[in-house]
Amino acid sequence: MSDSRLDAKANRILHRNNAQEIVKALADLEEHRAEFATRWLWELIQNARDFPDESRPMTIRISVSPERITFAHNGRDFTEDEILSLILHGSTKQSNPAQLGKFGTGFLSTHLLSKQVRVKGTLLDDDGVRKAFEFDLDRSGDDAGQVGEAMQGSLAALKRSLARSGIVPTDWTEYVYKTDETVDADELESEFPFDAIPYILVFDENVETIELRLWEKRAIYERAEIKELDTGSRLTVIEGGDTANRFIVHEEDDIQAAVPVLERADGRYELLLPGDVPRLFKFLPLVNSVNIGLPAVFHSPEFSTTENRDGLMFSAGGPHSDANKGLLTKAG
C-alpha cells in the first residue's frame, strides 16, 4: 500500500466530513431561521473586524435591496490559509487568539441569505504576491455529496480567477448574496439593529466607520472623537444616524462599561439609559442580553460566550462561568 494512496483516501475522508458538517449545520440553522434573522450581520462584521490593515482605518459597507445583500470592508488581504478555510469550511481562529473566529460554523449562518455568494477580494500569497480574485462560493446541495461537489467547484473557480490576468488587486473585500427576493427588505429594515451599531464603534478600535444603504434608510456611523475626562473615564462621540451619539466609557482591567449621555448647556453630562440594545458585548452584541436589567452596556474581550455568541457561558463551577462572573463582578 503506497503512501500516496493513503494520502488520497485521507483527503477524500476529510473533505467528505467537512461536507457532512456543512449539511448538518445548515439544516440546524434552517430549523431556527427566525432566531438568526440578523445574525448574518454580526457574523460578517465579525469576520471583517478580524482583518484590520494597520495602514488605514477600517470602513464597513452594508447594502440591502430586494435582489441582493452586499457586504464590503477595506481590511487586509486574504492569506492562502484563509481563502481555503472560507471555501472548504473551517476556522483560523486558533492561530490568532485576538480574532473572534473566521469562516467557521458562525459564517455558515450567512448562507440563510443565499447558498451561493459572490466573493471578490485580493489574495496575498505565500510568496508575497498580491492577486485579485472573484468567484462564486457555493454551498448548495441536498446531501454531503452534492455539497462536496459544490465546494470543489468553488475551489476550481478560485483557481481560474487567480490565473486570469488583467484583474487589478483591490483594498476591498466584498460578499454579494443574491436573495432572489426571498428576503423581505422592508421587514429586514424594520428589524435592523440600528441602536447597537454605535456601540460597535465605541468598543472596537479595529472598525472606524460603518456605512448602511438599506431600502429606505441611509446612514454613516463614524467614530468622530475620543476625549479623556478628568474622572478617568473617556467620552466617545459617534456621528451618524439621526444625531451624534455620546458615550461615557469607563474601563477597569479587562472590562468596559458604556453609558449614553446628553451634553447639557453648562457642559455637564446627563446619563441616559441604553435603551433597547444588548447589555453585553464581545466587540459585537450578545443578542440575548437585551433584557438582563443592567444600567450600562458592558464589553470584554475576555468574555466566554455561548457557541452561538448570543450570551455568556454560565454553569456551576465551570472555568468559563467563573471567569465571566469575575468580570461582571468587576463591572459592578
Secondary structure, 3 states (H helix, E strand, C coil): CCHHHHHHHHHHHHHHHHHHHHHHHHHHHHHCHHHHCCHHHHHHHHHHHCCCCCCCCEEEEEEECCCEEEEEECCCCECHHHHHHHHHCCCCHHHCCCCCCCCCHHHHHHHHCCCEEEEEEEEECCCCCEEEEEEEEECCCCCHHHHHHHHHHHHHHHHHHHHCCCCCCCCCEEEEEECCCCCCHHHHHHCCCHHHHHHHHHHCCCEEEEEEECCCCEEEEEEEEEEECCCCCEEEEEECCCCCEEEEEEEECCEEEEEEEEECCCCCEEECCCCCCCCEECCCECHHHCCCCCCCEEECCCCCECCCCCCECCCCCCHHHHHHHHHHHHHC
